């Protein structure tokens, strides 16, 4: 799974922030490793440098093999909390999306049939 981190001009942390995000994403999403091809993490400061409540935003786009991309967004006061909240939302979204691809007995459903 490839992890790409994109930041706006108001986010600081550089390479150390990107490395932390890559490590956290790999550990928290380990059980989806076989399904994910790429994660794109977009970090931004909504208030453009001004201080405010929940002004840090993290958007994660997960590229799932043979399926549509899954995107989640979370806002928080701190960038780390925004990322953590977004990853938790992504886990729930991937559970729901990939869970639909299996029936209750664990077999593939007709939704995955190639046309």
Biopython code that builds the backbone (N, CA, C, O; Angstrom):
import numpy as np
from Bio.PDB.StructureBuilder import StructureBuilder

atoms = [
    (1, "UNK", "N", (0.856, -1.178, 0.000)),
    (1, "UNK", "CA", (0.000, 0.000, 0.000)),
    (1, "UNK", "C", (0.894, 1.231, 0.000)),
    (1, "UNK", "O", (1.769, 1.396, 0.850)),
    (2, "UNK", "N", (0.650, 2.070, -0.961)),
    (2, "UNK", "CA", (1.402, 3.305, -1.093)),
    (2, "UNK", "C", (0.644, 4.422, -0.376)),
    (2, "UNK", "O", (-0.572, 4.544, -0.530)),
    (3, "UNK", "N", (1.358, 5.241, 0.408)),
    (3, "UNK", "CA", (0.737, 6.352, 1.131)),
    (3, "UNK", "C", (1.358, 7.653, 0.641)),
    (3, "UNK", "O", (2.571, 7.846, 0.728)),
    (4, "UNK", "N", (0.519, 8.539, 0.127)),
    (4, "UNK", "CA", (0.978, 9.849, -0.323)),
    (4, "UNK", "C", (0.367, 10.908, 0.586)),
    (4, "UNK", "O", (-0.831, 10.880, 0.867)),
    (5, "UNK", "N", (1.202, 11.846, 1.047)),
    (5, "UNK", "CA", (0.757, 12.903, 1.957)),
    (5, "UNK", "C", (0.889, 14.243, 1.243)),
    (5, "UNK", "O", (1.957, 14.591, 0.738)),
    (6, "UNK", "N", (-0.212, 14.985, 1.209)),
    (6, "UNK", "CA", (-0.250, 16.308, 0.592)),
    (6, "UNK", "C", (-0.641, 17.314, 1.667)),
    (6, "UNK", "O", (-1.574, 17.071, 2.433)),
    (7, "UNK", "N", (0.061, 18.441, 1.730)),
    (7, "UNK", "CA", (-0.271, 19.475, 2.710)),
    (7, "UNK", "C", (-0.417, 20.820, 2.011)),
    (7, "UNK", "O", (0.123, 21.036, 0.926)),
    (8, "UNK", "N", (-1.159, 21.723, 2.654)),
    (8, "UNK", "CA", (-1.221, 23.075, 2.122)),
    (8, "UNK", "C", (-0.057, 23.885, 2.703)),
    (8, "UNK", "O", (0.756, 23.352, 3.458)),
    (9, "UNK", "N", (0.019, 25.157, 2.353)),
    (9, "UNK", "CA", (1.144, 25.995, 2.776)),
    (9, "UNK", "C", (1.152, 26.314, 4.262)),
    (9, "UNK", "O", (2.166, 26.784, 4.778)),
    (10, "UNK", "N", (0.043, 26.069, 4.969)),
    (10, "UNK", "CA", (-0.069, 26.438, 6.372)),
    (10, "UNK", "C", (0.194, 25.277, 7.328)),
    (10, "UNK", "O", (0.159, 25.466, 8.544)),
    (11, "UNK", "N", (0.453, 24.099, 6.810)),
    (11, "UNK", "CA", (0.739, 22.925, 7.637)),
    (11, "UNK", "C", (2.240, 22.743, 7.723)),
    (11, "UNK", "O", (2.938, 22.705, 6.710)),
    (12, "UNK", "N", (2.729, 22.629, 8.964)),
    (12, "UNK", "CA", (4.153, 22.440, 9.176)),
    (12, "UNK", "C", (4.406, 21.054, 9.737)),
    (12, "UNK", "O", (3.530, 20.468, 10.373)),
    (13, "UNK", "N", (5.559, 20.547, 9.513)),
    (13, "UNK", "CA", (5.908, 19.221, 10.005)),
    (13, "UNK", "C", (6.768, 18.488, 8.999)),
    (13, "UNK", "O", (7.602, 17.658, 9.362)),
    (14, "UNK", "N", (6.559, 18.798, 7.738)),
    (14, "UNK", "CA", (7.386, 18.275, 6.669)),
    (14, "UNK", "C", (7.517, 16.764, 6.642)),
    (14, "UNK", "O", (6.531, 16.031, 6.721)),
    (15, "UNK", "N", (8.752, 16.322, 6.531)),
    (15, "UNK", "CA", (9.053, 14.900, 6.378)),
    (15, "UNK", "C", (8.695, 14.089, 7.618)),
    (15, "UNK", "O", (8.257, 12.945, 7.498)),
    (16, "UNK", "N", (8.873, 14.661, 8.805)),
    (16, "UNK", "CA", (8.549, 13.914, 10.025)),
    (16, "UNK", "C", (7.042, 13.663, 10.137)),
    (16, "UNK", "O", (6.627, 12.589, 10.571)),
    (17, "UNK", "N", (6.231, 14.637, 9.752)),
    (17, "UNK", "CA", (4.778, 14.468, 9.754)),
    (17, "UNK", "C", (4.367, 13.406, 8.727)),
    (17, "UNK", "O", (3.528, 12.552, 9.011)),
    (18, "UNK", "N", (4.953, 13.468, 7.559)),
    (18, "UNK", "CA", (4.632, 12.492, 6.512)),
    (18, "UNK", "C", (5.019, 11.080, 6.942)),
    (18, "UNK", "O", (4.280, 10.129, 6.693)),
    (19, "UNK", "N", (6.172, 10.944, 7.585)),
    (19, "UNK", "CA", (6.628, 9.632, 8.054)),
    (19, "UNK", "C", (5.684, 9.083, 9.130)),
    (19, "UNK", "O", (5.340, 7.901, 9.109)),
    (20, "UNK", "N", (5.266, 9.940, 10.070)),
    (20, "UNK", "CA", (4.339, 9.515, 11.123)),
    (20, "UNK", "C", (3.015, 9.059, 10.523)),
    (20, "UNK", "O", (2.464, 8.037, 10.931)),
    (21, "UNK", "N", (2.503, 9.816, 9.553)),
    (21, "UNK", "CA", (1.236, 9.464, 8.914)),
    (21, "UNK", "C", (1.363, 8.132, 8.185)),
    (21, "UNK", "O", (0.452, 7.306, 8.257)),
    (22, "UNK", "N", (2.453, 7.909, 7.496)),
    (22, "UNK", "CA", (2.654, 6.643, 6.786)),
    (22, "UNK", "C", (2.690, 5.468, 7.750)),
    (22, "UNK", "O", (2.085, 4.430, 7.481)),
    (23, "UNK", "N", (3.387, 5.616, 8.862)),
    (23, "UNK", "CA", (3.478, 4.537, 9.851)),
    (23, "UNK", "C", (2.126, 4.266, 10.508)),
    (23, "UNK", "O", (1.731, 3.111, 10.662)),
    (24, "UNK", "N", (1.413, 5.332, 10.898)),
    (24, "UNK", "CA", (0.107, 5.172, 11.530)),
    (24, "UNK", "C", (-0.906, 4.550, 10.569)),
    (24, "UNK", "O", (-1.674, 3.669, 10.954)),
    (25, "UNK", "N", (-0.903, 5.005, 9.331)),
    (25, "UNK", "CA", (-1.835, 4.461, 8.340)),
    (25, "UNK", "C", (-1.550, 2.983, 8.100)),
    (25, "UNK", "O", (-2.478, 2.180, 8.009)),
    (26, "UNK", "N", (-0.290, 2.622, 7.999)),
    (26, "UNK", "CA", (0.065, 1.220, 7.768)),
    (26, "UNK", "C", (-0.365, 0.337, 8.933)),
    (26, "UNK", "O", (-0.846, -0.775, 8.715)),
    (27, "UNK", "N", (-0.201, 0.813, 10.166)),
    (27, "UNK", "CA", (-0.569, -0.019, 11.315)),
    (27, "UNK", "C", (-2.079, -0.083, 11.517)),
    (27, "UNK", "O", (-2.612, -1.153, 11.809)),
    (28, "UNK", "N", (-2.783, 1.046, 11.367)),
    (28, "UNK", "CA", (-4.237, 1.069, 11.603)),
    (28, "UNK", "C", (-5.034, 0.403, 10.486)),
    (28, "UNK", "O", (-6.145, -0.078, 10.714)),
    (29, "UNK", "N", (-4.475, 0.374, 9.289)),
    (29, "UNK", "CA", (-5.187, -0.207, 8.147)),
    (29, "UNK", "C", (-4.565, -1.529, 7.696)),
    (29, "UNK", "O", (-4.769, -1.950, 6.558)),
    (30, "UNK", "N", (-3.824, -2.172, 8.562)),
    (30, "UNK", "CA", (-3.103, -3.402, 8.201)),
    (30, "UNK", "C", (-4.032, -4.499, 7.709)),
    (30, "UNK", "O", (-3.671, -5.246, 6.800)),
    (31, "UNK", "N", (-5.210, -4.611, 8.285)),
    (31, "UNK", "CA", (-6.100, -5.703, 7.876)),
    (31, "UNK", "C", (-6.707, -5.486, 6.500)),
    (31, "UNK", "O", (-7.262, -6.420, 5.922)),
    (32, "UNK", "N", (-6.614, -4.276, 5.964)),
    (32, "UNK", "CA", (-7.104, -3.987, 4.620)),
    (32, "UNK", "C", (-5.972, -3.965, 3.592)),
    (32, "UNK", "O", (-6.199, -3.617, 2.434)),
    (33, "UNK", "N", (-4.771, -4.328, 3.997)),
    (33, "UNK", "CA", (-3.575, -4.237, 3.159)),
    (33, "UNK", "C", (-3.769, -4.922, 1.806)),
    (33, "UNK", "O", (-3.298, -4.415, 0.787)),
    (34, "UNK", "N", (-4.452, -6.061, 1.784)),
    (34, "UNK", "CA", (-4.640, -6.792, 0.531)),
    (34, "UNK", "C", (-5.615, -6.102, -0.416)),
    (34, "UNK", "O", (-5.598, -6.367, -1.617)),
    (35, "UNK", "N", (-6.454, -5.230, 0.103)),
    (35, "UNK", "CA", (-7.466, -4.565, -0.709)),
    (35, "UNK", "C", (-7.050, -3.167, -1.156)),
    (35, "UNK", "O", (-7.503, -2.695, -2.199)),
    (36, "UNK", "N", (-6.199, -2.500, -0.389)),
    (36, "UNK", "CA", (-5.826, -1.114, -0.688)),
    (36, "UNK", "C", (-4.600, -1.053, -1.586)),
    (36, "UNK", "O", (-3.607, -1.741, -1.348)),
    (37, "UNK", "N", (-4.678, -0.229, -2.610)),
    (37, "UNK", "CA", (-3.514, -0.021, -3.459)),
    (37, "UNK", "C", (-2.800, 1.283, -3.107)),
    (37, "UNK", "O", (-1.573, 1.362, -3.161)),
    (38, "UNK", "N", (-3.581, 2.305, -2.746)),
    (38, "UNK", "CA", (-2.967, 3.599, -2.436)),
    (38, "UNK", "C", (-3.858, 4.404, -1.509)),
    (38, "UNK", "O", (-5.084, 4.343, -1.592)),
    (39, "UNK", "N", (-3.221, 5.160, -0.625)),
    (39, "UNK", "CA", (-3.912, 6.131, 0.230)),
    (39, "UNK", "C", (-3.373, 7.507, -0.114)),
    (39, "UNK", "O", (-2.163, 7.698, -0.236)),
    (40, "UNK", "N", (-4.270, 8.458, -0.268)),
    (40, "UNK", "CA", (-3.846, 9.837, -0.441)),
    (40, "UNK", "C", (-4.397, 10.622, 0.735)),
    (40, "UNK", "O", (-5.608, 10.656, 0.953)),
    (41, "UNK", "N", (-3.515, 11.251, 1.490)),
    (41, "UNK", "CA", (-3.878, 12.003, 2.684)),
    (41, "UNK", "C", (-3.670, 13.485, 2.388)),
    (41, "UNK", "O", (-2.566, 13.906, 2.043)),
    (42, "UNK", "N", (-4.731, 14.269, 2.524)),
    (42, "UNK", "CA", (-4.680, 15.704, 2.278)),
    (42, "UNK", "C", (-4.875, 16.425, 3.608)),
    (42, "UNK", "O", (-5.917, 16.282, 4.246)),
    (43, "UNK", "N", (-3.873, 17.200, 4.027)),
    (43, "UNK", "CA", (-3.922, 17.949, 5.284)),
    (43, "UNK", "C", (-4.032, 19.430, 4.967)),
    (43, "UNK", "O", (-3.288, 19.954, 4.138)),
    (44, "UNK", "N", (-4.968, 20.105, 5.636)),
    (44, "UNK", "CA", (-5.121, 21.534, 5.379)),
    (44, "UNK", "C", (-5.537, 22.269, 6.640)),
    (44, "UNK", "O", (-6.106, 21.694, 7.568)),
    (45, "UNK", "N", (-5.235, 23.559, 6.640)),
    (45, "UNK", "CA", (-5.650, 24.462, 7.708)),
    (45, "UNK", "C", (-6.771, 25.323, 7.139)),
    (45, "UNK", "O", (-6.528, 26.198, 6.308)),
    (46, "UNK", "N", (-7.984, 25.076, 7.581)),
    (46, "UNK", "CA", (-9.167, 25.728, 7.021)),
    (46, "UNK", "C", (-9.130, 27.236, 7.214)),
    (46, "UNK", "O", (-9.544, 27.985, 6.329)),
    (47, "UNK", "N", (-8.638, 27.688, 8.364)),
    (47, "UNK", "CA", (-8.600, 29.126, 8.660)),
    (47, "UNK", "C", (-7.331, 29.806, 8.154)),
    (47, "UNK", "O", (-7.089, 30.975, 8.452)),
    (48, "UNK", "N", (-6.530, 29.082, 7.396)),
    (48, "UNK", "CA", (-5.319, 29.641, 6.776)),
    (48, "UNK", "C", (-4.398, 30.327, 7.783)),
    (48, "UNK", "O", (-4.026, 31.487, 7.603)),
    (49, "UNK", "N", (-4.039, 29.616, 8.823)),
    (49, "UNK", "CA", (-3.067, 30.134, 9.781)),
    (49, "UNK", "C", (-3.659, 30.817, 10.989)),
    (49, "UNK", "O", (-2.960, 30.995, 11.987)),
    (50, "UNK", "N", (-4.917, 31.205, 10.943)),
    (50, "UNK", "CA", (-5.549, 31.814, 12.109)),
    (50, "UNK", "C", (-5.961, 30.711, 13.070)),
    (50, "UNK", "O", (-6.194, 29.573, 12.660)),
    (51, "UNK", "N", (-6.048, 31.044, 14.320)),
    (51, "UNK", "CA", (-6.436, 30.048, 15.314)),
    (51, "UNK", "C", (-7.954, 29.990, 15.407)),
    (51, "UNK", "O", (-8.630, 31.018, 15.430)),
    (52, "UNK", "N", (-8.472, 28.778, 15.459)),
    (52, "UNK", "CA", (-9.916, 28.618, 15.566)),
    (52, "UNK", "C", (-10.263, 27.201, 15.957)),
    (52, "UNK", "O", (-9.414, 26.311, 15.924)),
    (53, "UNK", "N", (-11.509, 26.995, 16.328)),
    (53, "UNK", "CA", (-11.957, 25.669, 16.728)),
    (53, "UNK", "C", (-12.111, 24.792, 15.481)),
    (53, "UNK", "O", (-12.690, 25.201, 14.475)),
    (54, "UNK", "N", (-11.584, 23.598, 15.583)),
    (54, "UNK", "CA", (-11.664, 22.598, 14.509)),
    (54, "UNK", "C", (-11.276, 23.184, 13.153)),
    (54, "UNK", "O", (-12.023, 23.069, 12.181)),
    (55, "UNK", "N", (-10.109, 23.810, 13.099)),
    (55, "UNK", "CA", (-9.660, 24.428, 11.861)),
    (55, "UNK", "C", (-8.672, 23.570, 11.071)),
    (55, "UNK", "O", (-8.221, 23.979, 10.001)),
    (56, "UNK", "N", (-8.336, 22.402, 11.578)),
    (56, "UNK", "CA", (-7.452, 21.480, 10.861)),
    (56, "UNK", "C", (-8.311, 20.414, 10.196)),
    (56, "UNK", "O", (-9.195, 19.840, 10.832)),
    (57, "UNK", "N", (-8.057, 20.148, 8.926)),
    (57, "UNK", "CA", (-8.867, 19.183, 8.184)),
    (57, "UNK", "C", (-7.960, 18.110, 7.576)),
    (57, "UNK", "O", (-6.888, 18.395, 7.042)),
    (58, "UNK", "N", (-8.430, 16.882, 7.678)),
    (58, "UNK", "CA", (-7.743, 15.753, 7.064)),
    (58, "UNK", "C", (-8.748, 15.034, 6.163)),
    (58, "UNK", "O", (-9.821, 14.630, 6.612)),
    (59, "UNK", "N", (-8.390, 14.882, 4.903)),
    (59, "UNK", "CA", (-9.207, 14.124, 3.959)),
    (59, "UNK", "C", (-8.363, 12.961, 3.470)),
    (59, "UNK", "O", (-7.227, 13.144, 3.034)),
    (60, "UNK", "N", (-8.924, 11.770, 3.547)),
    (60, "UNK", "CA", (-8.212, 10.579, 3.097)),
    (60, "UNK", "C", (-9.000, 9.937, 1.973)),
    (60, "UNK", "O", (-10.199, 9.687, 2.096)),
    (61, "UNK", "N", (-8.310, 9.677, 0.879)),
    (61, "UNK", "CA", (-8.909, 8.965, -0.241)),
    (61, "UNK", "C", (-8.206, 7.619, -0.357)),
    (61, "UNK", "O", (-6.998, 7.558, -0.583)),
    (62, "UNK", "N", (-8.961, 6.554, -0.202)),
    (62, "UNK", "CA", (-8.415, 5.200, -0.267)),
    (62, "UNK", "C", (-8.764, 4.590, -1.609)),
    (62, "UNK", "O", (-9.934, 4.536, -1.989)),
    (63, "UNK", "N", (-7.756, 4.134, -2.324)),
    (63, "UNK", "CA", (-7.974, 3.446, -3.593)),
    (63, "UNK", "C", (-8.056, 1.953, -3.302)),
    (63, "UNK", "O", (-7.082, 1.335, -2.872)),
    (64, "UNK", "N", (-9.223, 1.390, -3.541)),
    (64, "UNK", "CA", (-9.477, -0.010, -3.260)),
    (64, "UNK", "C", (-9.429, -0.769, -4.577)),
    (64, "UNK", "O", (-10.026, -0.346, -5.567)),
    (65, "UNK", "N", (-8.713, -1.897, -4.588)),
    (65, "UNK", "CA", (-8.567, -2.685, -5.806)),
    (65, "UNK", "C", (-9.936, -3.127, -6.320)),
    (65, "UNK", "O", (-10.744, -3.668, -5.565)),
    (66, "UNK", "N", (-10.190, -2.896, -7.595)),
    (66, "UNK", "CA", (-11.409, -3.315, -8.292)),
    (66, "UNK", "C", (-12.689, -2.701, -7.722)),
    (66, "UNK", "O", (-13.773, -3.251, -7.917)),
    (67, "UNK", "N", (-12.579, -1.572, -7.024)),
    (67, "UNK", "CA", (-13.756, -0.915, -6.462)),
    (67, "UNK", "C", (-13.569, 0.594, -6.601)),
    (67, "UNK", "O", (-12.485, 1.072, -6.937)),
    (68, "UNK", "N", (-14.633, 1.322, -6.338)),
    (68, "UNK", "CA", (-14.566, 2.781, -6.365)),
    (68, "UNK", "C", (-13.749, 3.289, -5.172)),
    (68, "UNK", "O", (-13.726, 2.636, -4.129)),
    (69, "UNK", "N", (-13.076, 4.442, -5.303)),
    (69, "UNK", "CA", (-12.345, 5.007, -4.169)),
    (69, "UNK", "C", (-13.288, 5.359, -3.019)),
    (69, "UNK", "O", (-14.457, 5.677, -3.235)),
    (70, "UNK", "N", (-12.766, 5.298, -1.804)),
    (70, "UNK", "CA", (-13.517, 5.650, -0.599)),
    (70, "UNK", "C", (-12.860, 6.892, -0.011)),
    (70, "UNK", "O", (-11.649, 6.913, 0.211)),
    (71, "UNK", "N", (-13.662, 7.933, 0.242)),
    (71, "UNK", "CA", (-13.126, 9.183, 0.762)),
    (71, "UNK", "C", (-13.813, 9.547, 2.071)),
    (71, "UNK", "O", (-15.032, 9.438, 2.199)),
    (72, "UNK", "N", (-13.004, 9.986, 3.050)),
    (72, "UNK", "CA", (-13.527, 10.452, 4.331)),
    (72, "UNK", "C", (-12.843, 11.768, 4.687)),
    (72, "UNK", "O", (-11.741, 12.056, 4.221)),
    (73, "UNK", "N", (-13.516, 12.561, 5.522)),
    (73, "UNK", "CA", (-12.981, 13.848, 5.969)),
    (73, "UNK", "C", (-13.258, 14.006, 7.455)),
    (73, "UNK", "O", (-14.308, 13.602, 7.952)),
    (74, "UNK", "N", (-12.285, 14.609, 8.164)),
    (74, "UNK", "CA", (-12.464, 14.894, 9.588)),
    (74, "UNK", "C", (-11.808, 16.229, 9.920)),
    (74, "UNK", "O", (-10.755, 16.570, 9.382)),
    (75, "UNK", "N", (-12.450, 16.975, 10.814)),
    (75, "UNK", "CA", (-11.923, 18.257, 11.296)),
    (75, "UNK", "C", (-11.631, 18.143, 12.781)),
    (75, "UNK", "O", (-12.328, 17.433, 13.505)),
    (76, "UNK", "N", (-10.587, 18.854, 13.238)),
    (76, "UNK", "CA", (-10.235, 18.865, 14.659)),
    (76, "UNK", "C", (-9.375, 20.089, 14.958)),
    (76, "UNK", "O", (-8.984, 20.836, 14.061)),
    (77, "UNK", "N", (-9.093, 20.271, 16.250)),
    (77, "UNK", "CA", (-8.240, 21.387, 16.665)),
    (77, "UNK", "C", (-6.769, 21.140, 16.338)),
    (77, "UNK", "O", (-6.025, 22.078, 16.054)),
    (78, "UNK", "N", (-6.357, 19.878, 16.380)),
    (78, "UNK", "CA", (-4.956, 19.502, 16.117)),
    (78, "UNK", "C", (-4.912, 18.581, 14.905)),
    (78, "UNK", "O", (-5.833, 17.797, 14.676)),
    (79, "UNK", "N", (-3.849, 18.680, 14.142)),
    (79, "UNK", "CA", (-3.713, 17.874, 12.933)),
    (79, "UNK", "C", (-3.688, 16.385, 13.247)),
    (79, "UNK", "O", (-4.283, 15.594, 12.515)),
    (80, "UNK", "N", (-3.013, 15.990, 14.319)),
    (80, "UNK", "CA", (-2.945, 14.572, 14.685)),
    (80, "UNK", "C", (-4.326, 14.015, 14.995)),
    (80, "UNK", "O", (-4.642, 12.888, 14.613)),
    (81, "UNK", "N", (-5.145, 14.791, 15.680)),
    (81, "UNK", "CA", (-6.501, 14.340, 16.009)),
    (81, "UNK", "C", (-7.363, 14.265, 14.744)),
    (81, "UNK", "O", (-8.167, 13.343, 14.603)),
    (82, "UNK", "N", (-7.207, 15.208, 13.839)),
    (82, "UNK", "CA", (-7.960, 15.175, 12.582)),
    (82, "UNK", "C", (-7.592, 13.926, 11.790)),
    (82, "UNK", "O", (-8.468, 13.267, 11.229)),
    (83, "UNK", "N", (-6.300, 13.596, 11.740)),
    (83, "UNK", "CA", (-5.873, 12.395, 11.024)),
    (83, "UNK", "C", (-6.414, 11.130, 11.688)),
    (83, "UNK", "O", (-6.917, 10.235, 11.009)),
    (84, "UNK", "N", (-6.311, 11.059, 13.014)),
    (84, "UNK", "CA", (-6.799, 9.884, 13.740)),
    (84, "UNK", "C", (-8.299, 9.690, 13.532)),
    (84, "UNK", "O", (-8.754, 8.568, 13.309)),
    (85, "UNK", "N", (-9.066, 10.776, 13.605)),
    (85, "UNK", "CA", (-10.509, 10.687, 13.388)),
    (85, "UNK", "C", (-10.829, 10.247, 11.959)),
    (85, "UNK", "O", (-11.750, 9.459, 11.741)),
    (86, "UNK", "N", (-10.077, 10.752, 10.996)),
    (86, "UNK", "CA", (-10.306, 10.383, 9.600)),
    (86, "UNK", "C", (-9.993, 8.901, 9.369)),
    (86, "UNK", "O", (-10.715, 8.225, 8.636)),
    (87, "UNK", "N", (-8.934, 8.399, 9.982)),
    (87, "UNK", "CA", (-8.588, 6.984, 9.826)),
    (87, "UNK", "C", (-9.679, 6.106, 10.440)),
    (87, "UNK", "O", (-10.037, 5.077, 9.868)),
    (88, "UNK", "N", (-10.207, 6.501, 11.594)),
    (88, "UNK", "CA", (-11.289, 5.729, 12.218)),
    (88, "UNK", "C", (-12.529, 5.706, 11.310)),
    (88, "UNK", "O", (-13.182, 4.671, 11.177)),
    (89, "UNK", "N", (-12.848, 6.845, 10.692)),
    (89, "UNK", "CA", (-13.969, 6.885, 9.750)),
    (89, "UNK", "C", (-13.687, 5.989, 8.545)),
    (89, "UNK", "O", (-14.581, 5.308, 8.042)),
    (90, "UNK", "N", (-12.432, 5.999, 8.091)),
    (90, "UNK", "CA", (-12.071, 5.185, 6.937)),
    (90, "UNK", "C", (-12.206, 3.698, 7.240)),
    (90, "UNK", "O", (-12.666, 2.932, 6.393)),
    (91, "UNK", "N", (-11.811, 3.286, 8.436)),
    (91, "UNK", "CA", (-11.960, 1.875, 8.823)),
    (91, "UNK", "C", (-13.425, 1.464, 8.774)),
    (91, "UNK", "O", (-13.756, 0.399, 8.252)),
    (92, "UNK", "N", (-14.301, 2.301, 9.312)),
    (92, "UNK", "CA", (-15.733, 1.988, 9.280)),
    (92, "UNK", "C", (-16.262, 1.956, 7.846)),
    (92, "UNK", "O", (-17.055, 1.084, 7.491)),
    (93, "UNK", "N", (-15.818, 2.912, 7.023)),
    (93, "UNK", "CA", (-16.281, 2.960, 5.632)),
    (93, "UNK", "C", (-15.785, 1.752, 4.842)),
    (93, "UNK", "O", (-16.525, 1.199, 4.028)),
    (94, "UNK", "N", (-14.541, 1.340, 5.074)),
    (94, "UNK", "CA", (-14.016, 0.167, 4.368)),
    (94, "UNK", "C", (-14.709, -1.106, 4.833)),
    (94, "UNK", "O", (-14.982, -1.998, 4.029)),
    (95, "UNK", "N", (-14.992, -1.192, 6.127)),
    (95, "UNK", "CA", (-15.745, -2.348, 6.638)),
    (95, "UNK", "C", (-17.089, -2.449, 5.926)),
    (95, "UNK", "O", (-17.494, -3.531, 5.501)),
    (96, "UNK", "N", (-17.772, -1.325, 5.799)),
    (96, "UNK", "CA", (-19.085, -1.328, 5.157)),
    (96, "UNK", "C", (-18.965, -1.644, 3.669)),
    (96, "UNK", "O", (-19.731, -2.453, 3.144)),
    (97, "UNK", "N", (-18.015, -1.017, 2.990)),
    (97, "UNK", "CA", (-17.873, -1.198, 1.551)),
    (97, "UNK", "C", (-17.422, -2.615, 1.201)),
    (97, "UNK", "O", (-18.010, -3.253, 0.327)),
    (98, "UNK", "N", (-16.405, -3.101, 1.862)),
    (98, "UNK", "CA", (-15.901, -4.437, 1.562)),
    (98, "UNK", "C", (-16.810, -5.514, 2.118)),
    (98, "UNK", "O", (-16.835, -6.630, 1.597)),
    (99, "UNK", "N", (-17.563, -5.200, 3.172)),
    (99, "UNK", "CA", (-18.505, -6.151, 3.731)),
    (99, "UNK", "C", (-19.656, -6.439, 2.783)),
    (99, "UNK", "O", (-20.216, -7.535, 2.795)),
    (100, "UNK", "N", (-20.011, -5.454, 1.961)),
    (100, "UNK", "CA", (-21.080, -5.652, 0.984)),
    (100, "UNK", "C", (-20.673, -6.625, -0.111)),
    (100, "UNK", "O", (-21.529, -7.203, -0.782)),
    (101, "UNK", "N", (-19.370, -6.807, -0.295)),
    (101, "UNK", "CA", (-18.884, -7.685, -1.355)),
    (101, "UNK", "C", (-18.971, -9.158, -0.967)),
    (101, "UNK", "O", (-18.711, -10.025, -1.801)),
    (102, "UNK", "N", (-19.324, -9.452, 0.252)),
    (102, "UNK", "CA", (-19.436, -10.840, 0.733)),
    (102, "UNK", "C", (-20.845, -11.084, 1.247)),
    (102, "UNK", "O", (-21.473, -10.178, 1.795)),
    (103, "UNK", "N", (-21.348, -12.304, 1.073)),
    (103, "UNK", "CA", (-22.636, -12.628, 1.677)),
    (103, "UNK", "C", (-22.394, -13.122, 3.096)),
    (103, "UNK", "O", (-21.246, -13.161, 3.538)),
    (104, "UNK", "N", (-23.415, -13.489, 3.804)),
    (104, "UNK", "CA", (-23.251, -13.850, 5.215)),
    (104, "UNK", "C", (-22.433, -15.119, 5.423)),
    (104, "UNK", "O", (-21.966, -15.378, 6.532)),
    (105, "UNK", "N", (-22.254, -15.910, 4.372)),
    (105, "UNK", "CA", (-21.441, -17.128, 4.477)),
    (105, "UNK", "C", (-20.010, -16.904, 3.998)),
    (105, "UNK", "O", (-19.227, -17.850, 3.917)),
    (106, "UNK", "N", (-19.667, -15.660, 3.681)),
    (106, "UNK", "CA", (-18.296, -15.356, 3.291)),
    (106, "UNK", "C", (-18.008, -15.548, 1.819)),
    (106, "UNK", "O", (-16.857, -15.442, 1.396)),
    (107, "UNK", "N", (-19.042, -15.831, 1.021)),
    (107, "UNK", "CA", (-18.839, -16.026, -0.412)),
    (107, "UNK", "C", (-19.003, -14.700, -1.139)),
    (107, "UNK", "O", (-19.684, -13.798, -0.650)),
    (108, "UNK", "N", (-18.384, -14.582, -2.299)),
    (108, "UNK", "CA", (-18.552, -13.391, -3.112)),
    (108, "UNK", "C", (-19.984, -13.276, -3.580)),
    (108, "UNK", "O", (-20.640, -14.281, -3.851)),
    (109, "UNK", "N", (-20.470, -12.047, -3.676)),
    (109, "UNK", "CA", (-21.835, -11.830, -4.131)),
    (109, "UNK", "C", (-21.823, -11.500, -5.619)),
    (109, "UNK", "O", (-20.758, -11.336, -6.214)),
    (110, "UNK", "N", (-22.989, -11.403, -6.207)),
    (110, "UNK", "CA", (-23.067, -11.073, -7.630)),
    (110, "UNK", "C", (-22.669, -9.623, -7.900)),
    (110, "UNK", "O", (-22.475, -9.248, -9.056)),
    (111, "UNK", "N", (-22.547, -8.818, -6.873)),
    (111, "UNK", "CA", (-22.134, -7.430, -7.050)),
    (111, "UNK", "C", (-20.711, -7.334, -7.570)),
    (111, "UNK", "O", (-20.353, -6.326, -8.180)),
    (112, "UNK", "N", (-19.891, -8.350, -7.348)),
    (112, "UNK", "CA", (-18.516, -8.344, -7.816)),
    (112, "UNK", "C", (-18.382, -8.956, -9.198)),
    (112, "UNK", "O", (-17.287, -8.946, -9.760)),
    (113, "UNK", "N", (-19.451, -9.485, -9.762)),
    (113, "UNK", "CA", (-19.363, -10.144, -11.066)),
    (113, "UNK", "C", (-18.949, -9.156, -12.131)),
    (113, "UNK", "O", (-19.513, -8.067, -12.241)),
    (114, "UNK", "N", (-17.959, -9.541, -12.914)),
    (114, "UNK", "CA", (-17.477, -8.673, -14.000)),
    (114, "UNK", "C", (-18.420, -8.811, -15.180)),
    (114, "UNK", "O", (-18.826, -9.914, -15.548)),
    (115, "UNK", "N", (-18.754, -7.695, -15.756)),
    (115, "UNK", "CA", (-19.700, -7.716, -16.884)),
    (115, "UNK", "C", (-18.961, -7.605, -18.170)),
    (115, "UNK", "O", (-19.575, -7.604, -19.237)),
]
sb = StructureBuilder()
sb.init_structure("model")
sb.init_model(0)
sb.init_chain("A")
sb.init_seg("    ")
for serial, (resi, resn, name, xyz) in enumerate(atoms, 1):
    if name == "N":
        sb.init_residue(resn, " ", resi, " ")
    sb.init_atom(name, np.array(xyz, "f"), 0.0, 1.0, " ", f" {name:<3s}", serial, name[0])
structure = sb.get_structure()
